[in-house]
Amino acid sequence: MEDAFQEDNFIKGAAALTRIRDGQLYRETYESYAAYLKSIPLTRRQADQIVRTYKIHQSLHAFLSKAKAA
């Protein structure tokens, strides 16, 4: 149960980070994405890994949803 809770929180956080990065929402408060990441604190590498993981998760979720529907 705790693992599912942690996974859900990770996905929510990763989704938020992806929206912030892709939508350049950090510009409202920070001069750059690097400055935003420094304030969290995350390295660029860590942030990129989180975003990649989230995008893979979304792709797998969409694929499995289509497979179940077929």
C-alpha positions, 0 to 999 in steps of 0.5 A, a space after each residue: 500500500 505504501 509503495 502505491 502511495 509513493 508511486 502515485 506521489 512520484 507520478 504527480 510530482 513528475 507530471 508537475 515538473 514536466 508541465 513546469 519545464 515544457 510550459 516554461 512556467 518557471 519563467 513567472 518567478 525564475 530567470 531560467 530553468 536552471 535557477 528554478 531547479 537550483 531552488 528545489 533543489 534538483 540537478 538538471 540531470 535529476 530533473 531530466 531523468 524524472 521527466 523521462 521516467 514520467 514520459 515513459 510511464 505515460 506512454 506505457 499507460 496509454 499502450 496498456 489502456 489500448 491493449 485492454 480495450 482491444 
